[in-house]
Amino acid sequence: MDMNQYIEIFTEEAKEHLQNLNSCLLSLEKKPSDVTPLDEIFRSAHTLKGMSATMGFEKMAELTHLMENVLSKLRAGEEKVTSYVMDILFQCLDVLEQMVHTIVFGTGDDLSIADLTISLKQIEEGKQNLPSVQQAREEIAATSACQVQGENETFYLQNCDEFEELVFNDYEKFLIISAIAKGYATFRLRINFDESCLMKVARAFMVFRNIEEVGEIIKSVPPVQEIEDEKFDNSFEIVLISKETEQKLRHVINSIAEVNLGYAKIISISNIQDISMNKAIGDVASEEKSTANNNNGKGLNRKSKAMQTVRVDIERLDNLMNLVGELVISKTRLEQISSASQLAELTETIEHIDLITSDLQAVVMKVRMVPLEQVFNRFPRMIRDLARDLNKKVNLVIKGEDTELDRTVIDEIGDPLVHLLRNSIDHGIESPEIRVNKGKSEEATLRLEAWYEGNNVVIEVEDDGQGIDVAVIKNKAIEKGVITKAEVEQMDELGIINLIFRSGFTTANKITDVSGRGVGLDAVRTKIDSLNGFVGVETLPGRGSKFTIKLPLTLAIIQALLVQVGLETYAIPLSSIDETTHLNRENIKQIQGQEVMLLRGNVLPLIRLDKFLGAPDSNKNSDDYYVVVVRKGNRQAGLIVDSLIGQQDIVIKTLGKLLNGIPGFSGATILGNGHVALILDIGSLI
């Protein structure tokens, strides 16, 4: 079977299981005494093992099987959850993520797991050191009459008799030898059904369910699929690895009505012929081959389930959004024709089309929405590792992860948040010793929260660290040549604090893996600005800092106010507008060469768009002006325009590589009459 067609589904599901493993391992590390997450961890690891084995990714199946062995010990209370155990499990998770990454790029899962194999075996055996390969060969030889030969990690068992009519593959032989070397017994069981039994499949299911509680089934005759299809007479056989006695097995099976245990024969190594192994017995990693003719009985537990979700390529959603955008443009054109023709039937039809288009637009937008949880989920592990590296104690509190953003925004917001979180841990949060001396808790709190605010989403990153020292920022900015001393003296405190977003600025004295290059917060502001968003910072010395990001819900279709400046039409995003007002020429004042107006007692700086845009034929001689009051973060400005056209849904189109990055413009839109209107970037204007 060609498995390549399933690669994409496999990698997507593998990523989900790895994320679940990550979250549960973090929960387990916080509360080692609470073993509840272990069940979920075990299920995810087991599922991942089965998936990877089915797809033929043997290294991944091998590693997850080893993890299962350790997790089984932890669940049974035979081993304790220690920091060493958690570190090894997290290392396994990192390697599994690397394997998925390499699989995506078509290079398979061929990564070295030798060190992790040894570490996992140490945990499983409760020993400080694994026995050598030579010791393993001697251990096997001591438990059988077979001669063990071979060099390094290859050995052979010879002069053995075949076990009656059962034929074992290499993997099954490997499991049997490993089990015997560890003191487990391998049973060949014959399960008999009463001749009066009418529901043999149901009884077989009960046998598999009960027997798996006391051991591991490695083979069934006939295969499980045939048992499910009731293609057997009144008996079948299984091979079981268990530490239980034959008496216990008889009790477990005979307790099921209409079923009894025929014989339970113990298999020894001397029963198996010509066993060729390519791994040391110390490495109990599985090379599980999941096939329809031979599995461990889990198939009897499968349940058919209707598909509840459908995976759709993001490119298809982009195409769908573009088509909806074209529909919105055509709808606007029809509205213009309707207003000119004054036809009642046409007006009624267009109103109906408008309703359908709005609903369709809302549905498409909802489909493209993705919860921020997809981004937030990767941060707890990152914070855990970074805090350990910097010898700090940090409690990450996440709220509002169910808040949704457009997929295009979600894809871009991850890196800025990484920079902000790393900045908080490295620069903001003090070491435990310093925090205690300041009367603070030894463990710092780092809060990541998101919520809706109108047509925007607000994300906050807040810490209870040392805050931002304005004097340090001022001195470092001058030292780094980011700004001159004269310019700094004219800036207010907020302006000085915002210097941390300048390119090349850093307060670190040396370059490390975490900071010191002066690109982190500069990259944050650049990325947020490109998303038509806003990022600001508030701080209290000694109390902590709070970074606030404000983003539009979507970058595809937005509501905008169309304005006239000269002969041109421009669009201003409605999310940036506070209000519109009239202004008389005599009410325009001058402060240090800047035109301003008084708006309810507040001084509002004015921007004449005709001058900024170089718009010809602007109505310069008029005494009355229209002013659009816009906001970027905490700052306001008034845009003077010739006239207000009206509010309208617009489809954002990029300006292309040639015109991209021009200050003052964030894109363009096509109007109903086919003309192009530029969309103003309020952030760069202010």
N, C-alpha and C positions, 0 to 999 in steps of 0.2 A: 504494500500500500504506500502511495506517495503521501508522506506526512507534511510536505512543505506547505500544503494548502491550509494547514492548521496552525502554522507557526505564529501568525498574528494573534489568533485567539489564545494560544498557549501563553505567549508573552504578556498579554493583557491580564489574563487571570493570574499568572505567576506574580506580576507586580502587585495585584490586590492581596494575594496571600502573604507576600513579603511585607507589605505595609501593615497587615494585621499582625504578623509576627513581631514586627518592630514595636507596635503599640503595646501588645501584650507583654513583651519582654521588659519594656520600660515600667509597666504597672507592677510586674513581678519584682523588679529590682527595688522599687520604692517600698514595697511591702513583702519581703521574702516569706513572712509567716503566712500570708494569704496565698494558698496554692490554687485558688479559683482560676487565674489566668492560664495555669498549666494545661487545663483541658483544652482551651481554645488554641494554645500554642501547639499542642500535640496534634490536634485535628488539622491545623494549617500545614504543619510539617508533613503529616501523613498524606494529605491531599497532594501537596507539592511533589512528594516522592512518587506517587502513582502517576501523576501527570507527566513528569519528566521521564520516568521509565517507559511509559507508553510512547512518548515521542522519540525515545532512543537516546536521551541525554543521560548517559550512564554516570558521569561524574556527579551531576546534580542529584540523581537518585541515590548514589552512594553516600553523599554527604548528608542528605536529609534522613537517610536510614540510620546513620550514626547518631544524628541528633535525636531521633526517636528513641534510641536505646538509652541515651542520657536522660531524656525527658521522662521515660518510663520509670527510671530510678528515682527521679525527683518526685513524681506523682505517688510512688509507693512509699515515699519517706525513707528510702534506703540511702539516699544522698541528700545533703543539705544545699539550699540555695545560697551560695557564697559569691563574693565579688569575683573570684577566679572563674567560677562556673559561668557567671553572667558575661564576663569578658570574652570567654571562649564562644559562647552562644552568639554574642554580637559579632564576633569575627566571622563565624559561620554565615551569619546574615549578610555581612559585607561581601563575602565571596559569592554567595548565591545571587546577590544583586549584580555583581560583575559578570557572572555567568549569563544572566538574563540579558545584560547589555551586549555581551559578545554574541549571543544567539540572535539578537535583533539585527546585528550587522553581518550575520551569516558565517561567523567563525566558530560556531559551536560552543561547547562548555568545557573545552580542554584547558582547565586551569589546575594548578598544583594544589592538592589538598592534603599533602603528606603530613605537614605539621599539625593541621587541625585533626587529622585522623589519630595521631598519637595523643594529642591533648584530650580528645573525646574518649579515647580508650582508657586513659588514665582516670578520668572522672567515672566512667562506667565501672571499671574494676576496683575503684577505691584504692588504687596504688599510686605511688609517687612515680614509678618508672614502669614502662611496659617491658615484658620479657622480650628478649631478642628473637630474631627469626630462628636461630639455632635452638633456643630454649623452647620455642613453639613447636618445632619439629620433634624435639625430645618428648614434649608433653603428649603429642599425638601418638608417638611410638609407644609410650608407656601405657596408653589406654587401649591398644590394639595389638594384634599379632602381625600387623602389616609392617613391612620394611619401608622406612622413609628415606628417600634419596633426593638429591638436588642441591643447587647452589643459590646463594643469595635469597631472593624472594620467590623462587620457583621450587616446588617440591612435588614428588609423585608418591603415590601409595600403590605398591605392587603386590602380586601374589594374593589377591583377594577374590573371593567367590562372589558371583553375581547373586543378588538377592531375589531368588525365585523369578517370577515373571514381571516384577515391577522394574521399569527402566527410569533411571534418574538422569536429568541433565546436569551440566557442570554446576549450575547455580544451586540446585537442590542438594547435590553432593557436598558442596561447600558449606551450606547451612547445617547439614547433618554432622559433618566433621567439626565445625565450630561449636555446635551444641554439645557434642560429646566431650570435647576438650574443656568445656566450661562446666561440666558436671550435670548438664541437662540430659534427659532421656528422650529418645526418638521412638515413638510408637507407631506401629502400623495397625490401624483399627478397622474392624469390619462392622458396619452398621446394618442391622437387620430390621425389616418392617414386618408387622403382622400381615398375613394374607388378607385379612379383613380391612386393612387400612385403605381409606378412600381418598385421603388428602396427603399423599406422600410428599409433595413439594413443600407443603406447609410444615410437615414434620421435619423434613430435611433442613428447612430454614431454622427451625428451633434447635436442631442438633448443632448446626454451625454456630448459631448465636451462643448457645450454652458452652460449647467446647472451646470457643475463643476466649472465654473468661478464665480458662485454666491453662492455656497454651497458645501456640501459633501453628496454624495449619499451613503446610508448605506444598501439599499435593492432594488431589482427589482423583479417584478412578470410579466412574467416568468423570470427565472434566465438569466443572461447575455449570457451564452453559447447558450441557446435556441434562444435568440434574434439574436445572430450572425448567427445562422443556419436558421433564418427566421421561427422559429416554433411558430408563433403567428399570430393572425388574424389582425384586424385593430387597435389594441390598446394594451398598456401595462402600468403597474403602477410602480412608483418608490417612495421610501421614502427618503426625502431630509431634511438635517439639514442646516438652513440658517438664516441669520439676515435680509434678504430682505423681502419685502412685497409681498403679493399675486399678486398685480398689476405688480410689477417688474418681477416676475416669468412668468406671462402671456405674457409680452412683449418679454422676452428672447425666449420663446418657440414659440409663434405665429409668430415671425420674420422668422421662417424657413418655406419654401414653402411646401405645402401639409401636414402640421402638425399643430395641435391646442391643447391647453390645455383644457381638459374636466373639471375636478374639482380639486381644491386645498384645501384639508381638513386638518385643524390643529389637530395634535395628542396631547393629554394631558396625564399626568400620570394616570388620572382616567380612561383612555381607556385601560390600561395595567393591566393584572391580574397576581398575584402570582410572583412577581419579587424577586428573591433571589440573593443577591450580596455578594461577599467576599472581597470587597475593599471599602475603604472610598470614598465618592463622591469627596473628595478633590484630590484623585488620579485618574486622567483621563487617566491613562496608558491603552493602548489597549491590548486586548488579542485576536488579530485579527486571525480569522480562515479562511484562503483562501481556498475555495473549488470551484469546478466547478459549483455547483448549487447556490452559493450565493457569489457574490463579489461586489465591488463598481463601476463596470462599466468600470474599466480601461482596461478590456480585449478587448473592442472594438477597442483599439488603438494598439493592438499587430500586428506586421508585421513579416512575415516569412523572415528569413535571412539565407543565406547559410553559413555553417561553414567555417571560414577563418583560424582558427588555430586548432591544435590538442594538447592536453595535453599528454605528454609522461613521464612515470616514468624515473627518472635519471638512475636507474639501467639498464634499457633497452639500454639507450645511452652508458653506460659503457660497456655493452656486445657488442654493435655494434662497439665501439672503439677497444675493444680487438680483434674482428674478423678482423677489418681493419689492426690492428697491425700484426696479424699473416700473413695476405696477404702481407704486406710490407716485412716481413722476408722471405716468400717464393719467392717473386719477386727478392729479393737480391740473393737468392740461384740460381734462374734461370739465372740471369745475369752472375754468376760465371760459370755455366755450358755452357752458350752460348759462353763466351770468350774462354773457353777451347776447345769447339767442332768446332768453326769457321763455323757453318752452317748458310748460309744466310737467309733461311726461318725462322729458329728458332730465329735469331737475330731480324728479322722484326716483328715477332709475339711478342717477349718480349718487343720491343720498344712500340708496341701498348698496351700491358698489363701495361707497365710502365706509359703510358699516362692516361689510365683508372684508375689505382690505385691512381695516383696523384690527379686526379679529385675527385675520391671517398673520398680520405683522406681529401681534402679541404672541400668537402660538409659536411662530418661528423664533422670536426672541427668547421665549421660554425654553424651547428645545436647545438653544445655544447656551443657555445659562448653566453654569457649573458651580457647585458649592466651593467656597474657599477651603473647605476641609481638605480638598485635594492638594492644596499648597501647604496648609498648616500642618498636615500630618507628618511631614518630613522634618519639622523643626525640633520636636522633643529629643530625638536621637542626636541631632546636631548640637543642641544645647548641652546635652549630657556629656558628649565627648569633649566639647570645647571647654566646659567648666572643669572637667578632670584635668585637661592639659594645662589649664591656667591655675590649678589648685584653688578653685573657687566653688562655693556651694550655691546653686541656683535652683529655685523652684519656678518652673515655667507654668503660667496659668493661661489657658486658651479659652476664649469665649467667642461666641458668634460664628463658629466655623461653618454653620449651615447657611450663612449669608451667601447669596449667589451673585456671580459676575459673568459677563460675557466671556466665552472661551478665549477670544483673542486677548482680552485683558488678563485673564487667569494665566495664560502662557507667559506674559511679560512681567507679572508682579512678583514672581518668586525671588529673583535675584535682588531687587531692592530690599525686600524684607530680610533676606539673608544678611545683607550689609548692615541693616539697622540692628538686627539682633546681635550680630558679632560685635558691632560697635558698642552696644550696651554692656555686654559681658567684659570686653577688653578695657574700654575706657571708663564706663560708668560705674560698674559694680566693683566694690572694694574686696580685698581678700578677707577671709573670715576673721583673722586677727584684728585687722583695722576696724572692721564692723563692730566687733565686740568692744573695742576700746572706745568707739563712738556711742556705745549704748544701744546699738542695733542688734537685731537677730543675726546669728552666725550665717544663716541661710538667706540669701537675697531673693526677692520676688521680681520676676520678669513677666509682665503682663502683655499678652497679644490678644486684641479684641477687635471685632468688626461688627458694624451695624449699618442699617439703611438710614439715609438722610435725604428725603426727597427722591430725586432721580440719580442720586449718588450713593456710593458706599464709602464709609469712613473706616479706616483701619488705624488703630493706635498701637504703638510699641512703647511701653512705659516701664521704667525700672526705679527701684528705691535706692539707687546708689549715691554717688557723691555729687551728682549734678555737673553743670558746666561752669567753670570759673571764667568769668568775662575777662579778667586781667590776663590769665594764661592765654586765652584765645587772641587777645589784642597783641601780646608780645610775640606769640608764635607766628601770627599773620605777618607782622613786620619782619620778623627774622627770616621767614620763608620767601619774602618778597611778593606775597600775595596782594598786599596793599601797602601804601605809603603811610608814614606816621601822621602826616597832615590829613589824609583822608580818614584815618581812624578817629582822629580827634573830633571830626564833624559828624560822626555816626552815633546814633542812639544805641542803647544796650541791645535791643532786638536785632539791629543791623549788624552789630559785632558778633552776636551769637550765630547769625546766619552765614558768617564767613566760613563756618565749618563745611558748608556745601561747595566752597570754591575748589577748583581743580588744583591739586598739588598741596592742599592744606592738610596737615596732620599734627597732632600734639605728641605723637610717639617720638621718643628719643632715638630709637633704633628700629630697623626694619625686621619684622618677624613674619611668621606664616600667617598671622592674623591681621596685622596692621602695620602702618608706618610708611605706606607708599602714597598716601594722599589721594586715593582714587575712589574709596568706598562711598562716602556721602555725596561726592560729585556725581558718581554713577547713579546714585539714587535719584537725585534731582533731575538729571538728564532724562532718565527713563520715565519718571512720573510726568515730566513736562511733555514728553512725546506721546503720552497717553491722555493728554488734555486734563491732567490732574494737578493736584497741589500737594506739596509737602511742607510742613512747618514744624517748629520745635518750641517747646516750653521747658523751662528748667528752674529749679530752686536749689541753690548751693547747699550741699549737705543732705538734701532730701530726695533728689533724683531728677530724671528728665523724661519728657514725653514727646515722642515724634508722632505727628498726625498726618496721615495720607488720605486725600479725598479724591475719589475716582468716579468717572461716569459709569453707569451700569453697562453701557454698550458703546462701541465705536462705529456702529454700522448706520443706524437710523436714529436721528435725534430730533427734538423739537427746537426750532430756532425762530428768531425774530428777523424778518427781512427789512433792511433799511436802504434808503436811497442816499447816495453821496455823489453829487454831480450827475453824470449819465449812467453810473454803474450801480448795481444792486449787490449788497453784501449781506451775509448771514452771520448773526451773533447767537451762539448757543444759549438757549433759554436758561440752562442751569447756571450760567454766569451772570444773569441779569437779576438785579434787585428790584428795579422799577424804571419807569420812563416818566419824564417831566418836561415842561416848557421852561424856556429861559429867555429873558429879554436882554438885549445887548448891554444895557446900562447896569445890569446886575452882575456882569462879569468883572471880577477884581483881579489884581496882580499881587502876587507875593513872591519876591525874589525872582522875578521874571517868569513865573509860572501862573497861567490863567487858572483861577479858581472861582467857585461859587459857594454860597452858603445854602446848605440843605438841612433845614430843621436844626439850625444852630451849629452844624458841623461843617468844616471846611472840606470841600470836595474838589480835588484837582481835575482840570478839564483837558481833554485831548481832542483837537480839531482833526477829525478823520480826513478832511479834504487835504490838509497840509501833510499829514502823515502818509497818506496814500497817493498824493500828487494827483488828485482827481480833478479833471478839467470841468469848466462850466458849473462849478459849485455856486450855490446861492449865497455869495459873500456879502451882498448888499442888504440882505434882510435884517430886520431888527429883532426878529423872533427866531429862536432855535429849538429844535427837538434835542433832548439829552437822554441818552440811555445810560442809566447808572449800573455799572458792572462791578463785580467783586472777584478778587483772587485771594483766597485765604482771608486774612484780616484787613486787606487793603482794598479801597474803593477808588473808582475813577468815573468821570462822566464823559461819555463819547458824544461829541456834537455831530449830528447828522442833519441832512436836508429834510428828510421825511421818513415816516414810519409806514411800511407797506403792510405788515401784518404777520401773525404767527403761522408757522407751517412746518409740517414734517419734512425733513430733508434727508437725503441719502448722501453720506460722506464718501467722497472719492478722493483718493490720494493724488497729490500733484505730480507724482512720478519722480524718478531719480534726478532729472535735470533741474526741476524747480524745488525739490525737497529741501527743507531746512531754511527757507526764506523767513526771516523774522516777521511776526505779525499775522501769519497765515497758517492754519492747521489743516487745510484741505480745500476742496471745492465741492459744489453740488450742481446738479442740472435742474433748472427750473421747468415749470410746466410748458413754457413757450420755447423750450429748447436752448435757452441761453444759459451760460455758465455764471454762477455766482461764487465768489471766494468766501470761505468761512474764516472769520477773524479769530486769531489766537489771543484771548484776553490776557493770558499770563504774560506773554512777551510785550504786549501793549503797555501794561501797567509797569 
